[in-house]
Amino acid sequence: MTPMNRSRLDRVGLLAVALAAALALAACGDKKDKAASQTAAKVNKEEVTVHQINFVLQQQRGLKPEQADAASKQILERLIDQELAVQKADEMKLDRDPRVVQQLEAVKREVLARAYAEKVGEAAAKPTPEDIKKYYDENPALFSQRRVYSLQEIQIEAAADQVPALRAKLGEVKNITEFVEHLKTTGLRFAGNQAVRTAEQLPLASLKTFAVMKDGQALLNPTPNGAVVIVLASSRAQPVSEEQARPAIEQFLLNDRKRKLLEDDRKALRTAATIEYVGKFAGPAASAPAEPAAVAPAMAPVAAPPAPAEAPASAGLDPAAISKGMGLK
């Protein structure tokens, strides 16, 4: 391969990454291994291969086998348009534009960093049946005692010194209707909302609070603009067996182990590296912004019930994964 051809390939590959990572990764392989490639279309002097189509096709989640052919044709058309754009960009020497160079470099760094993270995660041990059972038993509110919650929210605009009185009033009233009537008499602005959420759709910290609440009970949390009241209007039991929950638990535990491995590896890299802050960044390292408080996704924005800040939101479980395991729509 001549220097000119190699330069051409590099530029096309990088620009394709900026437009779609799939093209860059597949194109490189096609150039190096012509025998293994299968041409799907020729665009001027360049090729779009079956490998490129398959790579993009693999990223389509939930695609049914019978949809593969139609999807492949659609992907091919997009890759053709993409290749035409890449060729035109190359003709216009856009790969030399400082802004484009910066973007391409950022994409390259992101791809390499992600590949490093995936490589580190490969060392994570697969959860054993004992690990899965232990997690299932330790989280009854998510599984054996799982409930579906109907939640109501009242967002109240108030000064900080008015919140204690609101909390006291909430404890005195017989029902939420009486509390709302009180709000009307105070002249405070407020708005209501409601939604239904399953246990796994709530932050784990919030779930621990809701799991012990009875229908009709409410709680109040301060917010930057006042307070929010969350009422457990009603709930119903909908338990999940260990067998139904096993796929979701296994995936969560595996992902959590990968995350911990990556964190440990990054700490080791920082310890071994020489890092020097320069200019306005010199001096003590600024602390990272505090993580926002866990929010119950019942009615956005909703302040979560009081809970330890370190409790992981949603227990890391994918609500869709659990619902799928239960055969729910």
C-alpha positions as CSV (number, residue, x, y, z in Angstrom):
1,M,0.0,0.0,0.0
2,T,1.5,3.4,-1.0
3,P,1.8,6.3,1.4
4,M,-0.9,8.1,-0.5
5,N,-3.3,5.2,-0.3
6,R,-2.6,4.7,3.4
7,S,-3.3,8.5,4.0
8,R,-6.5,8.2,2.0
9,L,-7.6,5.2,4.1
10,D,-6.9,6.8,7.4
11,R,-8.8,10.0,6.5
12,V,-11.8,8.0,5.2
13,G,-11.8,5.8,8.3
14,L,-11.6,8.7,10.7
15,L,-14.3,10.7,9.0
16,A,-16.5,7.6,8.9
17,V,-16.1,7.2,12.7
18,A,-17.4,10.8,13.1
19,L,-20.4,10.0,11.0
20,A,-20.9,6.4,12.3
21,A,-18.4,4.4,14.3
22,A,-19.5,1.2,12.5
23,L,-18.1,2.3,9.1
24,A,-14.7,3.1,10.5
25,L,-14.2,-0.2,12.3
26,A,-15.5,-2.3,9.4
27,A,-13.7,-0.4,6.7
28,C,-10.3,-0.9,8.2
29,G,-10.8,-4.7,8.1
30,D,-12.0,-4.6,4.6
31,K,-9.0,-2.8,3.3
32,K,-6.6,-5.2,5.0
33,D,-8.3,-8.5,4.1
34,K,-9.9,-8.3,0.7
35,A,-10.3,-12.1,0.6
36,A,-12.6,-12.0,3.6
37,S,-14.7,-9.1,2.3
38,Q,-17.9,-9.2,0.3
39,T,-18.9,-6.2,-1.7
40,A,-22.5,-5.0,-1.3
41,A,-22.1,-1.9,-3.4
42,K,-19.5,0.1,-5.2
43,V,-19.6,3.9,-4.7
44,N,-17.3,5.4,-7.3
45,K,-14.0,3.7,-6.6
46,E,-14.8,2.7,-3.0
47,E,-16.7,-0.3,-1.7
48,V,-19.4,-0.8,0.9
49,T,-19.1,-4.4,2.2
50,V,-21.4,-6.9,3.8
51,H,-19.1,-6.8,6.9
52,Q,-20.0,-3.1,7.3
53,I,-23.7,-3.8,7.0
54,N,-23.5,-6.7,9.5
55,F,-21.6,-4.6,12.0
56,V,-24.3,-1.9,12.0
57,L,-27.0,-4.6,12.0
58,Q,-25.5,-6.1,15.2
59,Q,-26.2,-2.8,16.9
60,Q,-29.9,-2.9,16.2
61,R,-31.4,-4.2,19.4
62,G,-34.7,-6.1,19.4
63,L,-34.4,-6.8,15.6
64,K,-36.3,-9.9,14.7
65,P,-34.7,-12.5,12.3
66,E,-37.4,-11.9,9.7
67,Q,-36.6,-8.2,9.7
68,A,-32.9,-8.6,9.0
69,D,-33.1,-8.5,5.2
70,A,-35.2,-5.3,5.1
71,A,-33.0,-3.7,7.7
72,S,-29.8,-4.7,5.8
73,K,-31.1,-2.9,2.7
74,Q,-31.9,0.2,4.7
75,I,-28.5,0.1,6.3
76,L,-26.8,-0.3,2.9
77,E,-28.6,2.8,1.6
78,R,-27.4,4.8,4.6
79,L,-23.8,3.5,4.2
80,I,-23.9,4.6,0.5
81,D,-25.0,8.1,1.5
82,Q,-22.4,8.0,4.2
83,E,-19.6,7.0,1.8
84,L,-20.7,9.7,-0.7
85,A,-20.5,12.2,2.1
86,V,-17.0,10.9,3.2
87,Q,-15.7,11.1,-0.4
88,K,-17.0,14.7,-0.8
89,A,-15.5,15.7,2.6
90,D,-12.2,14.2,1.5
91,E,-12.4,16.1,-1.8
92,M,-13.0,19.3,0.2
93,K,-10.1,18.4,2.5
94,L,-12.4,18.8,5.5
95,D,-10.2,16.3,7.4
96,R,-7.7,19.2,7.7
97,D,-10.2,21.6,9.2
98,P,-9.1,22.2,12.8
99,R,-12.6,21.7,14.2
100,V,-13.0,18.4,12.3
101,V,-9.5,17.3,13.4
102,Q,-10.5,18.0,17.0
103,Q,-13.7,16.1,16.7
104,L,-12.1,13.1,15.1
105,E,-9.5,13.0,17.8
106,A,-12.2,13.2,20.5
107,V,-14.0,10.3,18.8
108,K,-10.8,8.3,18.6
109,R,-10.1,8.8,22.3
110,E,-13.6,7.8,23.2
111,V,-13.5,4.6,21.2
112,L,-10.1,3.7,22.6
113,A,-11.2,4.4,26.2
114,R,-14.4,2.4,25.7
115,A,-12.3,-0.5,24.3
116,Y,-10.0,-0.3,27.3
117,A,-13.0,-0.5,29.6
118,E,-14.5,-3.4,27.8
119,K,-11.1,-5.2,27.9
120,V,-10.8,-4.7,31.7
121,G,-14.4,-5.9,32.2
122,E,-13.7,-9.2,30.4
123,A,-11.9,-10.4,33.6
124,A,-15.1,-10.1,35.7
125,A,-16.3,-13.5,37.0
126,K,-19.8,-14.6,36.0
127,P,-22.2,-14.7,39.0
128,T,-22.8,-18.1,40.4
129,P,-26.3,-19.4,41.2
130,E,-25.4,-18.8,44.9
131,D,-24.6,-15.1,44.1
132,I,-27.9,-14.7,42.3
133,K,-29.9,-16.3,45.1
134,K,-28.2,-14.2,47.7
135,Y,-29.1,-11.0,45.9
136,Y,-32.7,-12.2,45.4
137,D,-33.0,-13.0,49.1
138,E,-31.5,-9.6,50.2
139,N,-33.9,-7.6,48.2
140,P,-37.4,-8.8,48.9
141,A,-39.0,-5.5,47.9
142,L,-37.7,-6.0,44.4
143,F,-38.7,-9.6,44.1
144,S,-40.6,-11.8,46.6
145,Q,-42.4,-8.8,48.1
146,R,-42.5,-6.7,44.9
147,R,-45.3,-4.2,44.6
148,V,-46.7,-1.9,42.0
149,Y,-47.1,1.6,43.4
150,S,-49.6,4.3,42.5
151,L,-48.0,7.6,43.5
152,Q,-49.3,11.1,43.8
153,E,-47.0,14.1,44.0
154,I,-47.6,17.7,45.2
155,Q,-44.8,20.2,44.4
156,I,-45.0,23.2,46.7
157,E,-43.2,26.5,46.2
158,A,-42.2,27.8,49.7
159,A,-39.5,29.5,51.6
160,A,-37.1,27.3,53.6
161,D,-38.5,28.5,56.9
162,Q,-42.1,27.5,55.8
163,V,-41.2,23.8,55.3
164,P,-41.2,22.7,59.0
165,A,-44.8,24.0,59.3
166,L,-45.8,22.1,56.2
167,R,-44.3,19.0,57.6
168,A,-46.1,19.4,60.8
169,K,-49.4,20.0,59.0
170,L,-49.0,16.9,56.9
171,G,-48.6,14.9,60.1
172,E,-51.8,16.4,61.5
173,V,-54.3,16.0,58.6
174,K,-56.5,12.9,58.2
175,N,-56.0,12.6,54.4
176,I,-54.2,14.3,51.6
177,T,-57.4,16.2,50.5
178,E,-57.3,18.0,53.8
179,F,-53.7,18.9,53.3
180,V,-54.4,20.3,49.8
181,E,-57.2,22.5,51.3
182,H,-54.7,23.8,53.8
183,L,-52.3,24.7,51.0
184,K,-55.1,26.7,49.3
185,T,-55.7,28.7,52.4
186,T,-52.0,29.6,52.8
187,G,-51.7,31.1,49.3
188,L,-48.7,28.9,48.5
189,R,-48.4,27.9,44.9
190,F,-48.4,24.1,44.2
191,A,-49.0,21.6,41.5
192,G,-49.9,17.9,41.4
193,N,-49.1,14.9,39.3
194,Q,-49.4,11.2,39.5
195,A,-48.1,8.0,38.0
196,V,-47.8,4.2,38.5
197,R,-44.4,2.7,39.0
198,T,-43.1,-0.8,39.7
199,A,-40.6,-1.5,42.4
200,E,-37.6,-1.7,40.1
201,Q,-38.5,1.7,38.6
202,L,-37.8,3.4,41.9
203,P,-34.4,4.2,43.3
204,L,-33.4,1.4,45.8
205,A,-33.1,4.0,48.6
206,S,-36.7,5.2,47.9
207,L,-38.0,1.7,47.5
208,K,-36.9,0.8,51.0
209,T,-39.1,3.6,52.3
210,F,-42.1,2.8,50.0
211,A,-41.9,-0.9,50.9
212,V,-42.9,-0.2,54.5
213,M,-45.5,2.5,53.7
214,K,-49.2,1.7,53.8
215,D,-51.7,2.9,51.2
216,G,-52.7,6.5,52.0
217,Q,-49.5,7.4,53.8
218,A,-47.4,10.4,52.6
219,L,-44.0,11.9,53.1
220,L,-42.5,15.3,52.6
221,N,-39.1,16.2,51.4
222,P,-37.5,19.7,51.2
223,T,-36.5,20.9,47.7
224,P,-34.5,23.9,46.6
225,N,-37.8,25.7,45.8
226,G,-39.8,24.5,48.7
227,A,-41.0,21.0,49.3
228,V,-42.5,17.9,47.6
229,V,-45.1,15.6,49.1
230,I,-45.4,12.1,47.8
231,V,-48.5,10.1,48.6
232,L,-48.7,6.3,48.2
233,A,-52.3,6.4,46.8
234,S,-52.4,2.6,46.5
235,S,-50.3,-0.4,45.8
236,R,-50.7,-4.1,44.8
237,A,-48.5,-7.1,45.2
238,Q,-46.8,-8.5,42.1
239,P,-44.0,-10.7,43.2
240,V,-41.2,-12.1,41.0
241,S,-39.9,-15.5,41.5
242,E,-36.1,-16.2,41.6
243,E,-36.3,-18.0,38.3
244,Q,-38.1,-15.0,36.6
245,A,-35.6,-12.5,38.1
246,R,-32.4,-14.6,37.5
247,P,-31.5,-13.1,34.0
248,A,-31.8,-9.5,35.3
249,I,-29.9,-10.2,38.5
250,E,-27.2,-12.1,36.7
251,Q,-26.7,-9.2,34.3
252,F,-26.7,-6.6,37.0
253,L,-24.2,-8.5,39.2
254,L,-21.9,-9.0,36.2
255,N,-22.1,-5.3,35.2
256,D,-21.4,-4.3,38.8
257,R,-18.3,-6.5,38.9
258,K,-17.1,-5.0,35.6
259,R,-17.7,-1.5,37.0
260,K,-15.7,-2.3,40.2
261,L,-12.8,-3.8,38.2
262,L,-12.7,-0.7,36.0
263,E,-12.7,1.6,39.0
264,D,-9.9,-0.3,40.7
265,D,-7.9,-0.3,37.4
266,R,-8.4,3.4,36.9
267,K,-7.2,4.1,40.5
268,A,-4.1,2.0,39.9
269,L,-3.4,3.9,36.7
270,R,-3.7,7.3,38.5
271,T,-1.5,6.1,41.3
272,A,1.2,4.9,38.8
273,A,1.0,8.0,36.6
274,T,2.6,11.4,37.0
275,I,-0.2,14.0,36.8
276,E,0.6,17.7,37.0
277,Y,-2.1,20.3,37.0
278,V,-1.1,23.5,35.1
279,G,-2.3,27.1,35.0
280,K,-5.6,27.8,36.6
281,F,-6.0,24.1,37.3
282,A,-2.8,24.0,39.5
283,G,-3.1,23.6,43.2
284,P,-5.5,21.3,45.1
285,A,-7.7,19.3,42.8
286,A,-11.2,20.7,42.7
287,S,-13.8,18.3,44.2
288,A,-16.2,16.9,41.7
289,P,-19.8,18.3,41.7
290,A,-21.9,16.5,44.2
291,E,-24.2,13.9,42.7
292,P,-27.8,15.0,42.6
293,A,-30.1,13.4,45.2
294,A,-31.7,10.2,44.1
295,V,-35.0,11.0,42.4
296,A,-38.0,8.7,42.3
297,P,-38.9,8.5,38.6
298,A,-42.6,8.3,39.3
299,M,-43.4,11.9,38.4
300,A,-40.5,14.1,37.2
301,P,-39.2,16.0,38.9
302,V,-39.8,14.2,42.2
303,A,-37.7,14.3,45.3
304,A,-37.0,10.9,46.6
305,P,-37.9,9.9,50.1
306,P,-35.2,10.3,52.8
307,A,-32.6,7.6,52.4
308,P,-28.8,7.1,52.7
309,A,-27.0,9.0,49.9
310,E,-24.8,6.0,49.1
311,A,-27.7,3.7,48.3
312,P,-27.5,2.8,44.6
313,A,-30.4,4.0,42.5
314,S,-32.7,1.4,41.1
315,A,-30.5,-1.3,42.5
316,G,-28.8,-1.3,39.1
317,L,-31.5,-3.5,37.7
318,D,-33.1,-2.8,34.3
319,P,-36.9,-2.5,34.8
320,A,-37.4,-3.7,31.2
321,A,-35.3,-6.8,31.9
322,I,-37.4,-7.8,34.9
323,S,-40.7,-7.0,33.1
324,K,-39.5,-9.1,30.2
325,G,-38.6,-12.0,32.5
326,M,-42.1,-11.9,33.9
327,G,-43.8,-11.9,30.5
328,L,-45.2,-8.4,31.1
329,K,-45.9,-5.9,28.3
